[in-house]
């Protein structure tokens, strides 16, 4: 299943058909920064403090490119959805894990 560009939002987690989690960290104009996990990631439970983004490099791409990937429904805390909202703590943890703070600042000030 492919996303529409307007379905891609900052602070949400998506799961590709290759079982790669993608956390959207920032968006401006037609560009975005996201954190990808390794492909083949095991199911994620957000009550777990260890997220699958440690030592993963952030990615910058066009929103339309991100949306065209194949995504799937996934379950977190009993909810099946195409995307799940991250809380502020999870988002801050992911940004720190992939060292994206300066890239986000640069994107948002360009």
C-alpha positions, 0 to 999 in steps of 0.5 A: 500500500502506498501513502498519499503525500498528505498522509506523511506527518512529522512525529509518526512511525510507518512500517514498510513491506520489508519490515523497516520502521521509519520515523518522520522527524521533520518536514519542510516544503517538499523535503523531509528527514526520517530515521529508518530502522534495519529491514526485517525489524521485529514487531515493535511495542512502544512501551519498550524503551529501546527503539530500533534506530540506534546507530542508524543514519537519518535520511533526507528525501522528498516527501513524494519519494518517501510516500511511494514506498510500499507500507503495511498496517502494523499493531502497537498497543492493540491498534492496527494502523498504517501509522502510529503517533510517537510521543515526545519522549520517543521522538527525542530518543530517535533524534538522538539515536540517529544524530539528526538534530543539526540536520533537522535545524538546517532543514527547518531554517533553509 
